[in-house]
Amino acid sequence: MKNNGPLSGITVIDLTAMISGPVCTMMLGDQGADVIKVEPLTGELTRKVGKTKNGMTTSFLCANRSKRSITLNLKEEKGINILKKLIRKADVLVQNFRPGTMKRMGLSYEEVQKINKEIIYTSISGFGEKGPYANHRVYDPVIQALSGLADIQRDQKTNFPKMVRTIIPDKTTGMATAQAISSALFYKERYGKGQHIKIAMLDVMIAYLWPEGSASLSFVGEEGDPSDGQMGLDLVFETKDKKYITAGAVTDKEWLGMCEALGRKDLLDDTRFNTPRARFENKNERRLIISQEIKKHNSKEILLKLHTNEVPSAPILSRTELLNNEQIIENKIIEFHESKIYGTIRSPRPAPIYSDSPINGEQLAPLKGENSREILKEINYNDEEINSLIQNNITSSIN
């Protein structure tokens, strides 16, 4: 199912695996690009991870929407030749092999330029092409460790670093890469030139975390402790009915609202808290008082008071509870799609809402090689040739 999004008419060759690259190309597909996912005959790795139903895993399903799939044996010259034909008609190529792999395949940027001089060739890596880590294997926790994210999560009592329990660097890199490709497409439209985009997960995350997370390192020679520049402690509070909420007051108006909601207007004249700087410098004492006061109230009661007084606050929802949250329902964030193969699928819609070029997430992730035959026909292979390629393990098809 094609959509008429802002990238309609753009063809993307997706040579990526795991999460960062697939999330990037999924976003491009959601926005209208024809994303051709090129997989090995055995399928991309995430096809083997997660709960499986009728040949589809949850891991692959959630990162490969809005794409078509072709399998190619890129260890064989015939497979490489097919890929080169696909590249010839493409606008974008995205790959996240380790540095040097594409060159060994004869598909470096310089070689691909000879096939398609206007290609936007995108290389995602963990650490970039140089340096002691360049050829190391990478997974999300490694980037969390090197970028300072695990340090930001450090336990404030034990000083023990902690990982975020979701793959922030992978997904953030996917989003950053999609934005970079969109900018390169704009440049190509204006000047008629393709280019090579190089983007490393480590680079993305250090830049992403710098505001607030490392801001105190900005003035050379006058560096402060980065942890002092963080927005504060974990703003998690337990209520009287044993539920959890978050609430925070930064501005004077919000602090007034917080004190009103908690029935502690006496804190407004407390010199520890009567200015934004004082509240920041005494954040531990402030949090302790807020925690004690919130625990006197049931969650619905205190949230109503906080909202009435314009204090940013919300219940802390489980991932199951969010499905029934009024705001999430009103925003129509969760969609349902019917599939003859998988049944009813629940998934979040693409986040951007365009007024003139509507997008959708209705095209579910493809089965392995689901579109091999149609894609090969688009580059002028006939049925006899395709059958021969299948028999010789150059490609595979489910039809």
Secondary structure per residue as TSV (DSSP state, phi and psi in degrees):
chain	resnum	aa	ss	phi	psi
A	1	M	-	360.0	117.5
A	2	K	-	-87.8	153.3
A	3	N	-	-123.6	167.4
A	4	N	-	-103.7	39.6
A	5	G	-	-67.3	177.8
A	6	P	T	-63.8	-18.4
A	7	L	T	-103.1	14.9
A	8	S	T	-56.7	132.8
A	9	G	T	97.5	-9.2
A	10	I	-	-93.0	134.4
A	11	T	E	-109.6	130.0
A	12	V	E	-120.2	126.8
A	13	I	E	-93.6	117.8
A	14	D	E	-104.6	105.9
A	15	L	E	-105.8	23.9
A	16	T	-	-97.0	164.6
A	17	A	-	-140.5	167.1
A	18	M	T	71.3	-116.6
A	19	I	T	-125.1	-50.5
A	20	S	H	-58.0	-50.9
A	21	G	H	-68.3	-49.5
A	22	P	H	-58.1	-38.1
A	23	V	H	-65.3	-40.7
A	24	C	H	-58.5	-52.1
A	25	T	H	-71.2	-28.0
A	26	M	H	-63.8	-41.5
A	27	M	H	-62.5	-40.6
A	28	L	H	-64.5	-40.0
A	29	G	H	-66.0	-42.0
A	30	D	H	-56.2	-34.4
A	31	Q	T	-90.7	13.6
A	32	G	T	111.6	-11.4
A	33	A	-	-68.9	149.4
A	34	D	E	-87.1	101.9
A	35	V	E	-96.6	117.4
A	36	I	E	-101.8	106.1
A	37	K	E	-84.6	118.7
A	38	V	E	-97.4	116.8
A	39	E	E	-118.4	154.4
A	40	P	-	-66.6	165.8
A	41	L	T	-59.1	-29.3
A	42	T	T	-81.8	-8.5
A	43	G	-	91.2	157.8
A	44	E	-	-65.6	151.0
A	45	L	G	-56.4	-38.0
A	46	T	G	-69.9	-8.6
A	47	R	G	-69.5	-9.3
A	48	K	G	-110.6	5.9
A	49	V	S	-123.0	132.3
A	50	G	S	103.7	176.4
A	51	K	-	-65.6	137.8
A	52	T	E	-115.2	140.0
A	53	K	E	-141.8	118.0
A	54	N	T	50.0	44.9
A	55	G	T	88.8	2.9
A	56	M	E	-122.2	130.0
A	57	T	E	-95.9	154.3
A	58	T	H	-63.4	-34.7
A	59	S	H	-62.8	-44.8
A	60	F	H	-72.3	-41.5
A	61	L	H	-55.2	-42.4
A	62	C	T	-84.1	-5.0
A	63	A	T	-124.4	6.6
A	64	N	-	-137.6	28.5
A	65	R	-	-64.1	158.7
A	66	S	S	62.1	37.4
A	67	K	E	-135.6	162.8
A	68	R	E	-112.5	152.6
A	69	S	E	-118.7	133.0
A	70	I	E	-129.7	137.8
A	71	T	E	-98.5	138.0
A	72	L	-	-140.7	138.4
A	73	N	-	-87.9	97.3
A	74	L	T	-84.1	7.2
A	75	K	T	-88.7	-8.5
A	76	E	S	-110.2	145.4
A	77	E	H	-59.9	-36.7
A	78	K	H	-63.9	-36.3
A	79	G	H	-66.6	-42.8
A	80	I	H	-63.0	-40.2
A	81	N	H	-63.8	-38.2
A	82	I	H	-64.0	-43.8
A	83	L	H	-60.8	-39.9
A	84	K	H	-63.2	-36.2
A	85	K	H	-66.7	-36.9
A	86	L	H	-66.7	-40.1
A	87	I	H	-62.5	-35.1
A	88	R	H	-58.4	-32.3
A	89	K	T	-103.2	5.4
A	90	A	-	-91.3	158.7
A	91	D	S	-98.3	-31.4
A	92	V	E	-138.6	140.6
A	93	L	E	-124.9	132.2
A	94	V	E	-124.7	128.0
A	95	Q	E	-139.1	147.6
A	96	N	-	-132.9	37.0
A	97	F	-	-66.9	162.2
A	98	R	-	-64.5	148.7
A	99	P	T	-51.3	133.6
A	100	G	T	100.6	-21.4
A	101	T	H	-64.9	-47.7
A	102	M	H	-62.9	-36.4
A	103	K	H	-63.6	-42.1
A	104	R	H	-64.9	-26.4
A	105	M	T	-84.6	-1.3
A	106	G	T	76.0	25.3
A	107	L	-	-127.3	34.7
A	108	S	-	-63.9	168.0
A	109	Y	H	-57.6	-42.0
A	110	E	H	-63.0	-39.9
A	111	E	H	-72.4	-40.2
A	112	V	H	-67.7	-34.2
A	113	Q	H	-58.7	-32.7
A	114	K	H	-67.3	-27.5
A	115	I	H	-83.3	-41.2
A	116	N	-	-147.4	96.6
A	117	K	T	-69.1	-17.5
A	118	E	T	-100.3	11.4
A	119	I	-	-65.5	142.0
A	120	I	E	-97.6	104.2
A	121	Y	E	-99.3	118.6
A	122	T	E	-117.8	123.3
A	123	S	E	-114.5	114.6
A	124	I	E	-100.3	130.5
A	125	S	E	-136.4	173.1
A	126	G	S	-78.8	-43.9
A	127	F	S	-129.3	2.9
A	128	G	-	93.2	-175.6
A	129	E	S	-93.6	-11.9
A	130	K	S	-126.8	169.3
A	131	G	S	97.8	165.8
A	132	P	T	-64.1	-21.5
A	133	Y	T	-97.2	-4.6
A	134	A	T	-51.8	-39.5
A	135	N	T	-102.9	10.8
A	136	H	S	-78.2	150.2
A	137	R	-	-68.4	151.2
A	138	V	-	-137.7	137.1
A	139	Y	-	-131.8	165.4
A	140	D	H	-49.5	-45.6
A	141	P	H	-60.7	-29.2
A	142	V	H	-64.6	-41.2
A	143	I	H	-70.7	-38.2
A	144	Q	H	-57.7	-39.0
A	145	A	H	-68.3	-47.1
A	146	L	H	-77.9	-26.1
A	147	S	H	-86.2	-11.9
A	148	G	T	99.1	-4.6
A	149	L	H	-64.5	-41.0
A	150	A	H	-65.6	-31.4
A	151	D	H	-69.2	-39.9
A	152	I	H	-60.8	-35.5
A	153	Q	T	-82.4	1.7
A	154	R	-	-50.2	135.4
A	155	D	-	-64.2	127.2
A	156	Q	T	-76.1	-13.8
A	157	K	T	-95.7	-44.9
A	158	T	T	-95.5	-14.5
A	159	N	-	68.5	18.2
A	160	F	-	-85.0	123.7
A	161	P	-	-63.5	150.5
A	162	K	-	-135.6	147.2
A	163	M	-	-87.7	147.1
A	164	V	-	-72.9	137.4
A	165	R	S	-86.4	30.1
A	166	T	S	-146.8	156.8
A	167	I	-	-84.5	72.7
A	168	I	H	-58.5	-51.1
A	169	P	H	-58.9	-42.2
A	170	D	H	-58.7	-52.4
A	171	K	H	-72.3	-35.8
A	172	T	H	-65.7	-39.1
A	173	T	H	-63.9	-39.3
A	174	G	H	-59.7	-44.2
A	175	M	H	-67.8	-42.3
A	176	A	H	-63.8	-37.1
A	177	T	H	-70.2	-40.4
A	178	A	H	-61.2	-40.2
A	179	Q	H	-65.3	-41.4
A	180	A	H	-64.0	-40.3
A	181	I	H	-65.5	-41.6
A	182	S	H	-60.3	-40.9
A	183	S	H	-64.7	-40.2
A	184	A	H	-66.8	-34.6
A	185	L	H	-65.6	-37.6
A	186	F	H	-64.6	-42.9
A	187	Y	H	-62.4	-42.2
A	188	K	H	-63.2	-41.0
A	189	E	H	-62.9	-37.1
A	190	R	H	-80.1	-40.4
A	191	Y	H	-116.6	-5.7
A	192	G	-	72.7	22.8
A	193	K	-	-121.6	134.1
A	194	G	-	-86.3	-179.4
A	195	Q	E	-167.8	171.5
A	196	H	E	-102.0	119.0
A	197	I	E	-99.2	123.9
A	198	K	E	-113.3	127.2
A	199	I	E	-141.3	128.3
A	200	A	E	-111.6	140.4
A	201	M	H	-57.2	-40.3
A	202	L	H	-63.4	-43.5
A	203	D	H	-60.9	-45.6
A	204	V	H	-59.1	-46.5
A	205	M	H	-73.0	-36.5
A	206	I	H	-64.0	-43.0
A	207	A	H	-65.2	-39.6
A	208	Y	H	-64.5	-39.4
A	209	L	H	-85.4	-15.7
A	210	W	I	-59.4	-50.6
A	211	P	I	-60.4	126.2
A	212	E	I	75.5	-55.0
A	213	G	I	-67.2	-37.9
A	214	S	I	-132.1	17.7
A	215	A	G	-58.4	-31.6
A	216	S	G	-71.3	-5.1
A	217	L	G	-91.8	3.4
A	218	S	-	-70.3	-41.6
A	219	F	S	-85.2	107.3
A	220	V	T	-63.8	129.6
A	221	G	T	89.3	-11.3
A	222	E	-	-129.8	35.3
A	223	E	-	-65.5	145.0
A	224	G	-	-112.8	178.5
A	225	D	-	-72.1	117.9
A	226	P	G	-55.5	-30.5
A	227	S	G	-67.4	-22.7
A	228	D	G	-71.6	-22.2
A	229	G	G	-89.1	-5.3
A	230	Q	S	-70.7	155.1
A	231	M	-	-64.1	-18.0
A	232	G	-	144.1	-166.2
A	233	L	S	-75.7	169.8
A	234	D	-	-62.4	115.7
A	235	L	-	-87.2	64.0
A	236	V	-	-115.4	124.9
A	237	F	E	-127.0	137.6
A	238	E	E	-90.1	139.1
A	239	T	-	-100.6	174.6
A	240	K	T	-60.3	-35.0
A	241	D	T	-90.5	24.1
A	242	K	S	64.7	29.4
A	243	K	-	-108.7	174.7
A	244	Y	E	-124.9	141.4
A	245	I	E	-134.2	168.6
A	246	T	E	-123.7	146.0
A	247	A	E	-156.3	142.9
A	248	G	-	-150.4	144.2
A	249	A	-	-128.5	118.0
A	250	V	-	-107.7	-51.0
A	251	T	S	-79.6	164.6
A	252	D	H	-60.7	-38.8
A	253	K	H	-63.4	-41.6
A	254	E	H	-67.5	-37.2
A	255	W	H	-66.3	-38.8
A	256	L	H	-60.1	-44.6
A	257	G	H	-63.0	-39.9
A	258	M	H	-61.7	-46.8
A	259	C	H	-65.0	-37.9
A	260	E	H	-62.5	-47.8
A	261	A	H	-62.9	-36.3
A	262	L	H	-88.9	-5.1
A	263	G	T	68.6	33.1
A	264	R	-	-126.6	55.8
A	265	K	G	-65.1	-16.0
A	266	D	G	-62.5	-24.3
A	267	L	G	-71.4	-16.6
A	268	L	G	-65.8	-28.8
A	269	D	G	-98.1	-0.4
A	270	D	-	-72.8	122.2
A	271	T	T	-63.9	-16.7
A	272	R	T	-73.4	-19.6
A	273	F	T	-133.3	7.0
A	274	N	S	-86.5	2.1
A	275	T	S	-137.4	157.5
A	276	P	H	-56.6	-40.4
A	277	R	H	-65.5	-42.7
A	278	A	H	-63.2	-40.8
A	279	R	H	-64.9	-36.3
A	280	F	H	-68.2	-44.4
A	281	E	H	-68.7	-24.7
A	282	N	T	-114.5	37.6
A	283	K	H	-62.8	-33.3
A	284	N	H	-65.6	-46.6
A	285	E	H	-65.1	-40.7
A	286	R	H	-61.3	-45.3
A	287	R	H	-64.0	-38.8
A	288	L	H	-62.4	-43.8
A	289	I	H	-64.9	-46.4
A	290	I	H	-60.3	-42.6
A	291	S	H	-60.7	-44.2
A	292	Q	H	-64.7	-39.1
A	293	E	H	-72.9	-42.0
A	294	I	H	-62.8	-33.7
A	295	K	T	-67.7	-9.7
A	296	K	T	-83.7	-6.7
A	297	H	S	-122.6	150.4
A	298	N	-	-72.4	155.8
A	299	S	H	-61.2	-47.7
A	300	K	H	-63.2	-39.1
A	301	E	H	-63.5	-49.9
A	302	I	H	-72.2	-34.1
A	303	L	H	-65.4	-38.1
A	304	L	H	-62.3	-42.9
A	305	K	H	-65.9	-42.1
A	306	L	H	-64.4	-44.5
A	307	H	H	-66.6	-39.9
A	308	T	H	-59.9	-34.1
A	309	N	T	-96.8	17.1
A	310	E	T	57.8	41.3
A	311	V	-	-98.8	124.0
A	312	P	-	-56.9	120.6
A	313	S	E	-163.1	160.2
A	314	A	E	-168.5	156.2
A	315	P	E	-71.2	149.6
A	316	I	-	-89.6	109.7
A	317	L	-	-93.3	146.4
A	318	S	-	-76.0	165.0
A	319	R	T	-66.2	-23.1
A	320	T	T	-80.1	-41.1
A	321	E	G	-63.3	-33.0
A	322	L	G	-62.3	-23.2
A	323	L	G	-61.8	-25.4
A	324	N	G	-110.9	12.7
A	325	N	-	-73.3	136.1
A	326	E	H	-59.7	-41.3
A	327	Q	H	-67.1	-40.6
A	328	I	H	-67.5	-37.9
A	329	I	H	-66.6	-44.6
A	330	E	H	-61.6	-37.9
A	331	N	T	-77.7	-7.0
A	332	K	T	52.7	44.4
A	333	I	-	-72.0	-38.1
A	334	I	E	-95.7	127.4
A	335	E	E	-113.3	160.0
A	336	F	E	-122.7	132.3
A	337	H	E	-129.2	138.1
A	338	E	E	-95.2	134.6
A	339	S	E	-131.9	135.4
A	340	K	T	-66.4	-24.1
A	341	I	T	-91.4	-44.8
A	342	Y	T	-105.1	-7.7
A	343	G	E	83.1	-146.9
A	344	T	E	-84.7	127.8
A	345	I	E	-110.4	131.8
A	346	R	E	-103.2	131.4
A	347	S	E	-156.9	154.7
A	348	P	E	-73.0	142.2
A	349	R	-	-73.2	159.6
A	350	P	-	-56.1	138.2
A	351	A	S	-67.9	-43.5
A	352	P	-	-68.1	143.0
A	353	I	-	-119.3	110.9
A	354	Y	-	-97.2	140.2
A	355	S	S	-79.1	-30.5
A	356	D	S	-111.4	-21.5
A	357	S	S	-131.2	75.2
A	358	P	-	-59.1	143.1
A	359	I	-	-120.0	167.2
A	360	N	-	-153.3	164.9
A	361	G	-	-116.0	33.4
A	362	E	-	-79.4	-22.4
A	363	Q	S	-81.1	102.4
A	364	L	-	-70.1	162.8
A	365	A	-	-56.4	139.5
A	366	P	-	-79.4	154.5
A	367	L	-	-68.8	159.6
A	368	K	T	-59.4	120.6
A	369	G	T	71.0	15.6
A	370	E	T	-57.6	-32.6
A	371	N	T	-112.6	12.2
A	372	S	H	-53.4	-49.4
A	373	R	H	-64.0	-46.6
A	374	E	H	-66.7	-36.3
A	375	I	H	-67.9	-40.9
A	376	L	H	-65.0	-36.8
A	377	K	H	-65.2	-32.3
A	378	E	H	-67.3	-21.8
A	379	I	T	-109.5	29.9
A	380	N	T	73.3	30.3
A	381	Y	-	-90.6	138.6
A	382	N	-	-94.1	173.8
A	383	D	H	-59.4	-40.5
A	384	E	H	-62.7	-43.6
A	385	E	H	-66.6	-40.2
A	386	I	H	-65.4	-42.8
A	387	N	H	-60.5	-37.6
A	388	S	H	-66.3	-41.3
A	389	L	H	-63.2	-37.8
A	390	I	H	-67.4	-45.3
A	391	Q	H	-63.0	-30.7
A	392	N	T	-96.9	15.7
A	393	N	T	57.4	38.7
A	394	I	S	-94.1	-32.2
A	395	T	-	-146.1	176.6
A	396	S	-	-142.8	160.3
A	397	S	-	-149.0	149.2
A	398	I	-	-99.4	3.2
A	399	N	-	-133.9	360.0
